[in-house]
Amino acid sequence: MKGVILAGGTGSRLFPLTKVTNKHLLPVGKYPMIFHSIDKLKQAGILDILIVTGKEHMGDVVNLLGSGSELGVCFTYKVQDEAGGIAQALDLAEHFVSNDQMIVILGDNVFEDDITAYVDNFRRQGSGAKILLQEVHDPQRYGVAELEGERIISIEEKPSQPKSNYAVTGIYMFDSKVFDIIKTLKPSGRGELEITDVNNAYIKREELTFDVLQGWWTDAGTHTSLARANELAKDIIFGSEFGTLKL
């Protein structure tokens, strides 16, 4: 299974912090934000990792992470030339993933759970897609899953009247058919290819499953959520190899 960390975007909601650096290099706890996604993939035994980021700060990301050898992983890099949505960024992973399964993490997601069990569930599933949900008090901020028993029957992006309190986190697992789906998408009203449309396509195929995170989770894409991420992650200590990398 391959790992994909999507670390692009302009980080406009975090201005002026992101005027000079990629938001995924901002500190969360004792480490740059992107370290949290890398550690979760490594913990699950996923060592072949693609990082997609924008051209403005690609040099900073590569200077920090290098080849991955010091962390015991192998990094590949792709440049997203302009912000065109999460699905567009994911499409850049097609040749890297080939016919393999993948786990995709949005690089501004910070969470407590070890994802190994969820990854193993998806391996046993064999095909289709799986997303990880989290029950939240403010679901209107997120993509929201409408549940019917053990099935997701729809996902609605930032609804004014959410059909559940289960937010779709930025942790997705797909088979290689995702790239065929992306090629059928039309840009949304904001001119982007939306990951919600990808997940709804899998729902129509009856090939989308879910698990629910048991520990805390937050995005770190706004000043408020970045502060929350720092508070939640303040005591996290990674392996000593993470301390060998310097900005």
Disulfide bonds with the S-S distance in Angstrom:
none
